[in-house]
Amino acid sequence: MSFLPILQEQWESLLAMLPGGFDLEKTLRECGALVRRRGIASAQALLRLILVYSLCGLSLRATAAWAQAQGVASVSDVALLKRLRKAGPWMGQLLGAKLAERVEGLEPHQPLVYRLRIVDATTASIPGSQGTDYRVHVGFDLGSLQVDRIEVTGAKGGETYSRLGMTAGDLILADRGYCHRRGLAAVRQAGADFLVRINWQNLPLEDSQHQRLDLVKLLEQVKGSEAVEFEVATVADPSHAIPSMPARLMVVRKPAEAAEAERRRILREASRKGRKVDPKTLKAAAFFFVLTSVPRQALSAEKALELYRLRWQIEMAFKRIKGLLHLGELPVKDPQLAHGYLCAKLLAALMLEDLTKDFLAFSPSGFAGPVKAGVSVANPADPSGRSDLCAARDAELLGSDAQGL
């Protein structure tokens, strides 16, 4: 897909798609991203340059030449690089305002008992590479609706909570790649809580009697389509001095279509790699598992599953960007430059959805039915004090169990 003609010929239409009430000039001044206006006269011009560089596959020199030819700006490639490196926080604010339009009822800077934060990562490769050369680690603050942390690492840079900079009062939403005892222990040691998806075999759990749980056998207690909750604890890891941690395990059965699609995916992947499939894996494929450290009086099982869908929206944005906008081909190493580059890609993905009216919100749990509005999280110390988090969109089952990146 070529974005250059759109950015040249339909710029005014694109500006109309920006979040209403977002003052480009004011926010740019507050971020200090364009103190000296030499060569770039306005916030609109800077935004246009960022989008051209991020979406059109042009080098810094080619972007500067395009800007000169179109009368957008008159800067060298070196000067453009300096402007783009400073524009990351501003692009994060713009992205947050655009995302706020998707989360009805959750206003920027709304006071929350918990600071809701999403952590995720995606991979990127340099031109000509077929493997993973970089990982882009992203932290998103749902309270201020802003990307608040981006880190670009090499291929060996693992998914870890330490990249997020956690503080007391945070509630971290994360996928299966972050579900390991050391990481969960780090969350609790920071005074934060977690809401994380798990597999049936990747995290050892025990019951109140300190007996190892057979998670697949536990599934016999899950009847119908209602979520079932179990009081569990992680198994202590003496080799790393990680103690046992109490938690709540929530399990919900997937619809038959989603479960069958997941089984087919598992069998296909095993066949490709020449492996045999554990029968327990096929049985567990019919269920969706979420683990949280938040007490029951603060967050019910049903609302925890609804809340997890917010994390899934970010992951699906990653998928669309990698397919349509080639995020996987990251041309930059500088984390500051990558911040603005990534935010521009995310913003473009949301604007494309506006054009196509593709607002389907769904979850990898696969359970159907509308999501209840007004998901709340209360302070465990004050069960009566509750804060509305969002009015989530109605969800539709798409017929298959979407997978993580």
Secondary structure, 3 states (H helix, E strand, C coil): CCCHHHHHHCHHHHHHCCCCCCCHHHHHHHHCCCCCCCCCCCHHHHHHHHHHHHHCCCCHHHHHHHHHHHCCCCCCHHHHHHHHHHCHHHHHHHHHHHHHCCCECCCCCCCCCCEEEEEEEEEECCCCCCCCCEEEEEEEECCCCEEEEEEEEECCCCCCHHHHCCCCCEEEEECHHHCCHHHHHHHHHCCCEEEEEECCCCCCEECCCCCECCHHHHHHHCCCCCCEEEEEEECCEHHHCECCCEEEEEEEECCHHHHHHHHHHHHHHHHHHCCCCCHHHHHHCCEEEEEECCCCCCCCHHHHHHHHHHHHHHHHHHHHHHHHHCCCCCCCCCHHHHHHHHHHHHHHHHHHHHHHCCCCECCCCCCCCCCCEEEEEEECCEEEEEEEEEECCCECCCCCCCCCC
